[in-house]
Amino acid sequence: MSDIHPVIKGMPHIPALLLVGEEEPGLDRTNQAYRAIRRQIIDLTLPPGSSFSEASLAQQWHISKTPVREALARLRRDGFVDALPRAGYVVSPITLQDTDDLCALRTLLSGEAAAAAARRGVEAPALERLEVLSKVPIALAAGEARPEDSLRAGMEFEAIIANASGNNRFGKAIVDVLNELERVLRMAAMIAPEAASPPGELGAIVERLRARDADGTREAVRRRCERVRHDVLQALAKSASVSKAHIEMPA
């Protein structure tokens, strides 16, 4: 599943994970730097709380400081990094509160986008691709797929539905949320690798989409998002950094 599928390739909003290794002609130095640094943050090569400087990244990518500085300014706006006065940058932390907020936003957006896609009708090639992707968790449970395949399949599955909603804002907003959520999912998987999508969960969504059942599709997607929310928060709560944190007096 390393190559981007034609169904997703033709869509305007594509999760960053699906673009890894894909050539994108015409990108200037700033956008190249942005994509490279963001990928390192998302895949935890630059883990939460790690610090770095413009100079170190410029040296790593063999480019001048200017495009790196511009890329970092964009990453600050996106919430991936924070600036340290006269000390470079630090990768933004992952917190339980922010994760809960992000997952809640995903539930709201993805459920409504899925309902819109069901009402509008999903084209046959996209439905066929969703059917294929829905079988990846089953293959993972049987030991025939890798966790990375399952993560990628889940991202692609949700992006196809978001783009099929017919609402460009939905598509962009959901893919932005998925890009932020990817590093949280990776962190949760490192803490609790046994957690996985139940076989049949994605298939139930495809069935509702085929039937053009807007309410049923919304509910199936919401159940999936809330299940992920519960699993991720439970995993993050097991982190040593959480269990050893000081408990403050309530306000």
C-alpha positions in Angstrom: 0.0 0.0 0.0 3.0 2.3 -0.5 1.7 3.9 -3.7 -1.0 6.6 -3.7 -4.2 5.2 -5.3 -5.7 6.9 -8.3 -9.0 7.6 -6.4 -7.2 9.7 -3.7 -4.7 11.1 -6.2 -7.5 13.0 -8.0 -8.9 14.6 -4.8 -8.1 18.1 -3.7 -7.4 17.3 0.0 -4.9 14.5 0.8 -3.5 13.6 4.2 0.2 14.2 4.6 0.9 10.5 5.3 -0.4 9.5 1.8 2.0 12.0 0.2 5.2 10.5 1.7 7.5 9.6 -1.1 5.4 11.3 -3.7 7.1 13.8 -5.9 5.2 17.1 -6.1 6.7 19.2 -9.0 6.8 23.0 -8.6 7.3 23.2 -4.8 9.5 26.1 -3.8 12.1 25.8 -1.1 9.8 27.0 1.6 7.1 24.4 0.9 9.8 21.7 0.5 11.1 22.6 4.0 7.6 22.8 5.4 6.7 19.3 4.2 10.0 17.9 5.4 9.9 19.4 8.9 6.2 18.6 9.3 6.8 15.0 8.4 9.6 14.7 11.0 7.3 16.1 13.6 4.3 13.8 12.6 6.3 10.6 12.4 8.0 11.5 15.7 11.5 11.8 14.3 11.3 15.2 16.0 9.3 14.1 19.1 7.2 16.3 21.3 9.3 18.6 23.4 12.4 18.3 21.3 14.3 21.5 20.5 16.2 22.6 17.4 17.4 25.7 15.6 16.9 27.1 12.2 20.6 26.5 11.5 20.5 22.8 12.4 17.6 22.2 10.1 19.1 24.2 7.3 22.3 22.2 7.6 20.3 18.9 7.6 18.4 19.8 4.5 21.3 21.6 2.7 19.3 24.8 2.2 19.5 28.4 3.4 18.0 29.6 6.6 15.4 31.8 4.9 13.0 29.0 3.6 13.5 27.1 6.9 12.5 30.3 8.9 9.4 30.8 6.7 8.5 27.1 7.0 8.8 27.3 10.8 6.6 30.4 10.9 3.9 28.4 9.1 4.4 25.4 11.4 3.9 27.8 14.4 0.6 28.9 12.9 -0.4 25.2 12.5 0.4 24.5 16.1 3.2 22.1 15.5 6.1 24.1 16.9 6.6 26.9 19.5 9.4 29.6 19.4 11.8 29.8 22.3 13.2 33.4 22.9 16.7 33.4 21.6 16.9 29.6 21.9 15.4 28.3 18.7 12.2 26.2 18.5 10.5 23.3 20.4 8.0 20.7 19.0 4.6 21.3 20.6 3.7 18.9 23.3 0.9 16.3 23.1 -1.6 16.8 25.9 -4.7 14.9 27.0 -6.8 18.1 26.8 -5.7 19.0 23.3 -6.0 15.4 22.1 -9.5 15.2 23.5 -10.4 18.5 21.8 -8.9 17.3 18.5 -10.8 14.0 18.7 -14.1 15.7 19.5 -13.6 18.0 16.5 -12.9 15.0 14.3 -16.1 13.3 15.5 -18.2 16.3 14.7 -16.7 17.0 11.3 -16.3 13.5 10.0 -19.8 12.4 11.0 -21.4 15.3 9.2 -19.1 14.9 6.1 -20.0 11.2 6.0 -23.7 12.0 6.1 -23.3 14.5 3.3 -21.4 12.0 1.2 -24.1 9.4 1.7 -26.9 11.8 0.7 -24.9 12.9 -2.3 -23.8 9.4 -3.3 -20.2 8.1 -3.5 -19.0 7.2 -7.0 -18.4 3.6 -7.7 -14.5 3.7 -8.0 -14.4 5.4 -4.6 -16.8 2.9 -3.0 -14.7 0.0 -4.4 -11.6 1.6 -2.9 -13.3 2.0 0.5 -14.3 -1.7 0.3 -10.6 -2.6 -0.1 -9.5 -0.4 2.7 -12.2 -1.7 5.0 -10.5 -5.1 4.9 -7.1 -3.9 6.1 -8.0 -4.2 9.8 -9.1 -7.8 9.2 -5.7 -8.5 7.5 -3.9 -6.8 10.5 -5.8 -9.0 13.0 -4.7 -12.1 10.9 -1.1 -11.0 10.9 -1.2 -10.3 7.1 -0.8 -6.5 7.3 1.4 -4.1 9.3 0.2 -1.5 11.8 1.6 1.1 9.3 -0.7 -0.3 6.6 -3.7 0.0 8.9 -2.8 3.6 9.9 -2.5 4.6 6.2 -5.7 2.8 5.3 -7.6 4.6 8.0 -6.3 8.0 6.8 -7.2 7.2 3.2 -10.6 5.8 4.1 -11.6 9.0 6.0 -10.1 11.3 3.4 -12.1 9.7 0.6 -15.3 10.2 2.5 -14.4 13.8 3.4 -13.7 14.7 -0.2 -16.8 12.9 -1.4 -19.0 15.1 0.9 -19.1 17.8 -1.9 -18.1 20.4 0.6 -14.6 21.7 0.0 -14.4 23.2 3.5 -15.3 19.8 5.1 -12.5 18.2 3.0 -9.8 20.6 4.0 -10.8 20.8 7.7 -10.9 17.0 8.1 -7.6 16.5 6.4 -6.0 19.2 8.6 -7.4 17.4 11.7 -6.1 14.0 10.4 -2.6 15.5 9.8 -2.5 16.7 13.5 -4.0 13.5 14.7 -1.4 11.3 13.0 1.4 12.0 15.4 -1.1 11.4 18.4 -2.1 8.1 16.9 1.6 7.1 16.4 2.4 8.1 20.0 -0.6 6.1 21.3 0.4 3.1 19.3 3.9 3.2 20.8 2.4 3.2 24.3 -0.4 0.6 23.6 0.5 -1.3 20.4 -2.3 -3.9 21.1 -5.0 -1.3 20.3 -6.5 -1.7 16.8 -9.6 -1.1 14.7 -12.2 -3.9 15.3 -12.6 -6.0 12.1 -15.9 -5.0 10.5 -15.9 -1.4 11.8 -15.0 0.2 8.4 -17.2 -2.3 6.5 -20.3 -1.1 8.4 -19.6 2.4 7.2 -19.2 1.3 3.6 -22.5 -0.6 3.8 -24.3 2.5 5.0 -22.7 4.6 2.2 -23.8 2.1 -0.5 -27.3 2.3 0.9 -27.1 6.2 0.8 -28.3 6.1 4.5 -27.2 9.5 5.7 -28.2 9.0 9.4 -26.8 5.5 9.5 -23.5 6.6 8.0 -23.2 9.5 10.4 -23.8 7.2 13.4 -21.3 4.6 12.1 -18.6 7.2 11.6 -19.3 8.9 14.9 -19.0 5.5 16.7 -15.7 4.8 15.1 -14.3 8.3 16.0 -15.5 8.0 19.6 -13.9 4.5 19.9 -10.6 5.9 18.6 -11.0 8.9 21.0 -11.4 6.5 24.0 -8.6 4.2 22.9 -6.1 7.1 22.3 -6.9 8.9 25.6 -6.6 5.6 27.5 -3.2 4.9 25.9 -1.9 8.4 26.5 -3.0 8.3 30.2 -0.7 5.3 30.6 2.4 7.4 29.7 5.0 7.8 32.4 5.0 11.6 31.8 1.3 11.6 32.8 1.4 9.2 35.7 4.4 11.1 37.2 3.0 14.6 36.7 2.3 16.8 39.7 -1.4 17.0 40.7 -2.4 20.6 41.2 -5.0 21.9 43.6 -8.3 22.6 41.9 -9.1 26.3 41.2 
